[in-house]
């Protein structure tokens, strides 16, 4: 998966680090979407025990990321796992939606001083504000926080994505925003980039038929590469906001815009009128914008029909 993500052009690949004994009780049920993909009989803790990796495996994964030229991240789900992830010196700490109201956890994350990515699934705006405040009060500047709009369901229906929340977060919280996207395909993710997302998180898999809770709602590796290319195209298309002709447009402007031409024979000294002047694509000359200025002026030479006025 690291090799696929790196080849696709992703900036980072993110894992999950947790101790099932610290994360869930023996009796808590799986989420509804997890029951659909892995069966309802086993508990959430039993499922998690099958999915966790060892600390040594994470060290090997980080080495592989370095070899492949892609950044390594991992979301920690408990305090001990957080301490271990910090020991790997990640570029960011990612806080899952499930920990947005976990004040001791938020404070510990902030204490490391690393930039933070905060997911906000299942949260109200008030809860998001409180989480940001907890990070800031623990010493983390707002400029080091990216807040992700997120809908915690797999797959998320596009109608639940609510991308305008990113705008709300930027305006009201004064922090950068992005999207943790669980919708099928790449359309919503690309729309988020067009709407100003500075960071995008997306699940991918090598095979949607693999066992596990999230494979069915994940991108294929081909779609991942398509998404990364699409993001580049969207970012390039956004431009700088200054309205002006591009270099390519300047090359064709004389072939597309209209210029003053003679509608019929015009003799030297004859005045230009709306009857003897016309506007056509002529390859250059006096632009159509000068129409009013030239009406009533005298011709300085003879013109034949379709001659460009000079």
Buried (B, 14 or more C-beta within 10 A) or exposed (E): BBBBBBBBBBBBBBBBBBBBBEBBEEEEEBBEBBBEBBEEEBBBBBBBBEEBBEEEEBEEBBEBBEEBEBBBBBBBBBBBBBEBBBEBEBEBBBBBBBBBBBEEBBBBBBEBEBBBBBBBBBBEEEEBBBBBEBBBEBEBEBEBBBBBBBBBBBBBEBEEBBBEBBEBBBEEBEBBBBBBBBBBBBBBBBBBBBBBBBBBBBBBBEEEEEEBBBBBBBBBBEBBBBBBEBBEEBEEEEEEEEEEEEEEEEEEEBEEBBBBBBBEEBEEEEEBEEEBBBBBEBEEBBBEEEBEEBEEEEBEEEBEEEBBBE
